[in-house]
Amino acid sequence: MSTPIASHAVNYPLADHPERISAASGRPLAEIDLAAAISGDLSSGDLQISGETLRAQAQIARNSGYAQLAQNLERAAELTAVPNEELLQMYGMLRPERSTYAELTALADRLENEFAAAVNAAFVREAAQVYQERKLLRRGA
């Protein structure tokens, strides 16, 4: 596994420090190359960004004055803990008129408790409230 990124010491772009970056699988970026792809030695996790790398990018964005970008990257970092199939289901639940208020608040609780995704949980709770105010919740439930 790669050395953890000390976000205050990393310069942009992160790819200039491949020995300190790893994929979601834990494989160091330096080992993800064309030869590994051709040999079939890469897994899907090798091609996914890690939460650690996203948090490092968020810190760089914040230090550069891009607070909104940093927030987006932090939300993305939290979501790396959620399996892709479940993430797609969650996305569907957030579409207007697809979920009840109770379903959305349960989703927020799950994000917070099961995946330690507190920032995303707060976002879903806010969405549930806005959907309720704007009458965008699923009817008849």
N, C-alpha and C positions, 0 to 999 in steps of 0.2 A: 504494500500500500504506500501511497505517496506521503511525503511530509505534509502535515497540515499547513494551510496557507495562513500566514500572519498578515491579515488584511491591511494593517497599517504599514507594512513593509513592502507590499507588492506594488509594482508599477504596471501601468497599462502599456501595451496589451498583455493580458495574462498569458497568451500563447507564447510570449517570449520567455516564459518560465515553465516549460513543459514538464520539467522534473518535479514541480510542486503542484501540478494539477492532475486530478484523476477523474475518470468517468464515473457514472453512477455505479458501475460494477466494482469500482476500486482500482481498475487498471490504470496505471499512469499514462498520461497523454503521450509521453515519449514512446510508448509501446503500441500506439494506435496509428498504424501507417498503412500504406498501400500494400506492402508485402503481407501484413496480417490479414488484410481484407481479401487479397487474392487467394491466400491459403485457406480461407474460411475459418480463420482462428478468432474472429470477432463475434461477440454476442450482441444482442440488442442493447444490453446494459452498457456495453463498451461505446455505444454511439449516443448515449444519453448523458446530458450534463448532470453533474452532481450538485446537491444543495450547497455544499461547501464552495464550489466554484461560483455559483450564483450569488452567494453571500459576499464573496470577495468582489465580484463585479458591482454589487450594490454599494459596498463601501467606497469603491473607486468613484462611482457615480455621485454618491453623497459628498465626497471630498472635492469633487469637481463642480459642485453646485447644482446637480441634477437630482433634487430631492424626489420628484415624482417618479423618475426612472428607478431610483434606488428603492422606492416603495414597491414598484412593480416587480423588480428582481427579488426582493425579499418575499413577496407573496409566491412567486414562482419557486423559490428555494423551499418554502414550506411544502409546496405541492409535490415535490420530488418524492416525498414519503408515501404518496397515494398511488396505488397501482393504476396504470393507464386505463384499464377497463372501468374501474370505479370512478376515475376522474371524468370520463366521458359521460357516465350516468349522472354524476353530480352536475356537470355542465347542462345536461338536458333538463334537470330539475330546476335550474335557474332561468329557464326560458319563461316568458310571461304565460300565465294561465296553465302551467304544467304541474304546479305543486300548491298545496295548501300552506297556510301559515305554520301550522304544526309540523308539516313535513320539512319546511325550510329551517325552522328552529331546531328540529331533530338533526338535520344535516349539519348545522352549525355546531351543535353539541358533539357530534361524531368527529368533525374536523378537529375540534379542540381537544377532545379527550382521547381519541384513538390515534390521531396523526400528529398531535402537538402543533397544530396549525392555527394558532390563536389569531393571527392577523386575518387569515382567510375566514375564520369563524365569525369574526366581527363584521367582515364584509358581507357574509351571508345573512347575518342578523339584520344588518342595515337594509339589505335588499328585501328581506321579508317585510320589514316595516314600510318601506317605500311601496312595495307591491300591494300591501294592505291599503295604504292611503290612496293609491291610484287605481284600486280595484283591478289589479293584475294577477290576483291569485286564482287558482282553479276553483270553479264554481261547482256546487252540488256535492261537496265533500264535507 
